[in-house]
């Protein structure tokens, strides 16, 4: 039968395998910085685990303080990595504060000979850190439900096993042990930890693949020059939608854009496009905006009253017309835009219908002098007479 020392060595090896897996994943995708933080935490846990196996043979207070330091620091960093995964914010400050706080809870007890109390505190603190880490991943589960729910489950099971270790010591009532705890809860904890390390490694690989797939999908739906949605994204979001009278589509086209490229160069043309995208996004707020291609853009408005779409289009036209754009020769240029506005109808219209109507209104704006907004005209059949009604 395997003794605790052998199991601890196996746990240390499992920890090293997991941290090497995560390190390799981070090296192939360095934008996932939480994985590197995770690796730092696992390094501390691996050192703490091997230190604990040595402590179990030579239970000196100094050795106990050392392994407590590394174990608690490691799980503090693990929690900080989970927080970083969810928020994207640097975990350094959080890690340092948690490490200092948790170490200060156990070191005095261990040094003054109350090793049983130190073990109880350590197990309870690690339990809290694991549950907190699980909660961070649970809050972010929408990103990749399968892998993240799996990680949450494993963290929670590990937290429960640490709680059982503390509970057994509390029931025994020994604040002074003089040696490493040796009971069924400790064996269960090590077994759960070894299995958890292996499973977390597999789930982290699944998580990385899910993040890569999501990133590729986002890239496919985002215009590279302006970082706003592209035509494909517009149709994915609204292609099957029925547009009633409370919805509208605005199509914009930058006036004389070919001349801007010919006179000032394509780099300046790109600046003009990016400037218009910023103005479009700033003015419309939380609605769907998209670059349809070239110098043409669109905005979908939902839940609006008659006249609101024209007002939005006019604001964008005026705001863009007042912008001054550097042409890289210590000169500034101004550009204008024309817009066509099309509302949905009581009978319902498709995105394709509104694009045709808005394009027609945009053509009228260009023909009537540019730098203006035109409203599309609906042509609907009169059901009684069969004649055509023209609705402005």
Buried (B, 14 or more C-beta within 10 A) or exposed (E): EEEBBEBBBBBBBBBBBBBEBBBEBBEEBEEBBBBBBBBBBBBBBBBBBBBBBBBBEEBEBEBBBBBBBBBBBBBBBBBBBBBBBBEEEEBEEBBBEBBEEBBEBBBBBBBEBBBBBBBBBBBBBBBBBBBBBBBBBBBBBEBBEEBBBBBBBBBBBBBBBBBBBBBBBBEEEBBEBEEBBEBEBBBBBBBBBBBBBBBBBEBBBBBBEBBEEEEEEEEEBBBEEBEBBBBBBBBBBBEEBEBBBBBBBBBBBBBBBEEBBEEBBEEBBEBBBBBBBBBBBEBBEEBBBBBBEEBBBBBBBBEBEEEBBBEBBBBBBBBBBEBEBEBEEEEEBEBBBBBBBBBBBEEEBBBEBBBBBBBBBBBBBBEEEBBBBBBBEBEEEEEEEEEEEEEE
